[in-house]
Amino acid sequence: MDKSPHEWMTPTFVPILQVRPESSDTFSIELESEHFPSPGQFNMLYVFGVGEVPISVSRAKASRYIHTIRSVGAVTQALRKLKTGDLVGVRGPFGRGWPIEKAKGRDLLILAGGIGLAPLRPILDEAARNIEQFKNVTLLYGARKPSDCLFKEDWENWERAGINILATVDATETNWNRSVGVVTKLIPKVKFDPANAISFVCGPEIMMLFCVEALNNQGMEEHNIYLSMERNMKCAVGYCGHCQFGVDFICKQGPVFPYPALKSRLKVREI
């Protein structure tokens, strides 16, 4: 951080450049920014008179970035009602993102569930721009139904760049020619070298845990699996303790962690 924790507590109000619906309950807003977030980082978005909520950055370019948001609570519902030109309070970016440098020269498996694709989208953009820096890049994505799949307009560009995409849904609809079922069933279909592979995973906690187990079964070492955690972040600078998870503060030590750092607190068999 180039500012003190106290300075990071004051939001900067910026205008919304664009609002875009993504699905029935999910939307994206594009904002101006002085700071360029790393893939996997998040901002605190503030709606005056309503409150503040942590939202991952789903795309960043030049002096602007995009947040993709599911409308599930008071603040996100208030954000959904805003229009182009309205002001949003922003604090950030915060947290530790995806270790993209560790993925270069290796097989990269990106596993996402639902809106978990949003914080992984910058990684896919980076991989598409620099595909020659990776051995292979594969996206495994699971959603509730085809109409819930996010960023489908990007899929063709990612595939054209050389990224392999395997997608699955819980319940099919018309014009769906991909898989049906849980995302972990896609993992055995991917050809990768377990000794030279790394995986970035984001989605519901139970989904991430079973992805870890499935990746282990394919021979991937636990220290090469990274998870993005979600907790009730309030201050975003490690002061309030709302996001404390064992010895860690998700807002500071995370949200991205190597799985071994979480293993004693997240257990597949006990859920």
N, C-alpha and C positions, 0 to 999 in steps of 0.2 A: 504493500500500500504506500502511496506517496502522500497520504494525508493521515492525520491522527484519527484514532477511533472516534473521538468526539466529533470531528469534522465529517466523518462518514455517516454520522447519525442524522445529518440535515439533508433532506431530499432536494434535488434540483428539479424544477418543473420544466418539462419539455412538451412540445406539441405532438399530437399523434399525426403522423404523415399518411397513414392508411390503415383501415380496418378491413379484415378479410375473413369471411366464414370458412371454416375448414370441414366441419361436420355439424350434425344437429346440436351438439353441445360444446363444440370447440371452435375457437376463433384465434386469429393472429392480429397483433397490432405492431406497426412499424414506427419506430421512434428515432429521433436524432440522438447522437451520443458524442461526448468528448473522449470517452474511454473505449478501447477496443478489447472486448472480453475474450478470454481464451475459451476454446470449446469445452463445455461442461460447467462453466461458471454460471452464476445466477445474479439477478438484480432484485432488489426490493421495490415493488411498485405500490404507490400510495394514491388512493382516491380520497380527496378532501372530504372530511366528515364521515367517512366509512371505515377506513383502516388501510392496512398494508399487508402485502402478501409476497412470499418469495416465488419468483418465476424464472426458470432457466431461459437462457438465450438460445433460440432455435435457428438463428442465422445472423451473421454479422458481416457487413461489407462497408468499407470506407468509413464515413461518419454516421452510419445508421445501423440499426439492428432490429431484429424481429423477436417478439415474444409470442409463443403459442400457448394458449390458456384454455383449460377446461372450466366451464362455468358450473361450479359446485358449491360455492359459498357466497357470503354477502359481498366480499370485496371483488371476487371474480365476476359475480353477476353485475356489480356496479361498473366494472371495467368493460363488460360486454355492451353496456348501454352508451358508452362514450362514442364520439364521432370524430372524424377528421377535423383537426384544429383544436380539439379539446386538450387540456393540459393534464399530464400525469406526473406525479412525483416519483423520482427515480433515485435510488441509492445503490451504488455498486460500481463495477462488478465485484462479487465476493466469491470466496471459496477456491478450492483446488479442482482443476478440471481433468480431462482425460490425458494420459501420458502419451501423446501422439508420437513423440520422438522414439519411444520404446517400440512402437509398432512398425517402424520403417525397416524394410528388408525382411519382414516376416509375414506369415499368414495372419490376417486380421479378420476376426469374426465379430460382427456387431449384432447383438441380440437386443431387440426392443419389443416391448409390449404396450399397446395402446399409445397413450400420449408420451410414453417413455421414448418414443422416436424423436421427440422435439429436442432434448439436449444432445442427442446423437447426430442430429442433422448436420451440425457444423463439421463433425468428423467425416461424414460422408461427402460433404462438399470439398473438404481438404483432400480426401483420398481421390476424388474424381479429378481434381486439378493436378494432382501429382501421383497418378496411379503407378508410374514407373518406380516410385520409391518404396512400393510394397510388393511382396511376393504375390499374394492374392488377397482380395478384399471381398467379403461376403456379408450381406445383410440378411438376417433372419428376423422376420417381423410378424407379430401376431396381433390381431384385433378382434373385436366382438363380432363384427359383420363387415362386409365389403365397404359399405357406405361410411364406416367409421375409420377406414384406413386413411392415414394422413399423408400429405405431400405427394399424392400419386402423380402429379404433374412433374415431379422431380425424378420419378423412378426411371423414365425413359432416358433422361440425361445421365443418370448414374450408371445405368446399364450400358449406354453407349460409350461411356468412359472406361468400362471394363469391370465394373462392380457387379458381382453375381447377387441377384435378389431372389430369395425364397420367402413367400408370404403365405400365411394361413389365417383362417378365421374360425370362430366358434360355431357360427351359423351362416350358411351360405345364402346368397341372393342370386338374382338373375345376372348373367354375364360374368360370372366368377369362374375362372378356369385354373385357379391355383388350389392349394391344399385346404383341407378342413381338419381342424384339430388343434391341439396345443403346440406352441412353438418349439418345445423340446423335441418333438417328433421329427423336426427338420434337421436337427444336428447330425444324425448319422448319414444324412444325404450329402454332407459337405466333405469334400476331399481337402484335407489339410495335414500338415506335419506337426503332430503334437509337440515335438521337441523344438519347433521353431514357430510357434503360434502364440497369439495373444488375443484376449477377448474383452470387449467392452459391453456391459450389460446394464439395461435400465428398463424398469417396468414395475409392476406390483411386486412387493417383497417376496411373496410366495413364489411367483414366477421366476424371480432371479435366483432364489435358492434351488429350485429344481433345475434351472439352467446350469448352475454350478455343478450339481450332481451329474447331469448328463454330459457336461464337458469333461469332468473327471473320468467318467466311464469311457470316453474316447481318448483318454491318455493325456489330456492337457493338465499341466501343473497348476496348482492352486494359486501360486504367486503370479501367474500370468493372466489371472482373471480379475477384472476391475468392475466394481458395482457403484452405481450412483444412488445414494441414499436420500430419502425424503423424511424430514421431520418438521415440527412446528417451529420454524425459525422466526424470531422477532427482531432482535437487535442486529444480527448478521455479523457481529464482531466479537462474539464470545463473552459478552458481559452478562446477559440475562439468564442464561442457563436453560432456556426453553427447549433447545435442541440437543441437550446433553444426552449422549448415548454411551453409557459406561464411562470410560475415561476421556472420551472424545466429544468435541463440539462439532456437530455436522457442518455448521456454517464456516468453521475455520479449518479443521483437519480434513473436511470433505468439501462438497458432497461426494466426490469420487474417492473410493478407497480400494486398495488391493484386498481381495477376499480374505487372506490370512489375518489381516488386522481386525476383521469382523467375525471371524469364524467362531470364537468362543461365545459370541452373543447372538449369532444367527445359526439355528440348527434345523436342518431340513426335516429330520425324523420326528422332532418334537412339536411340529406345527400341525 
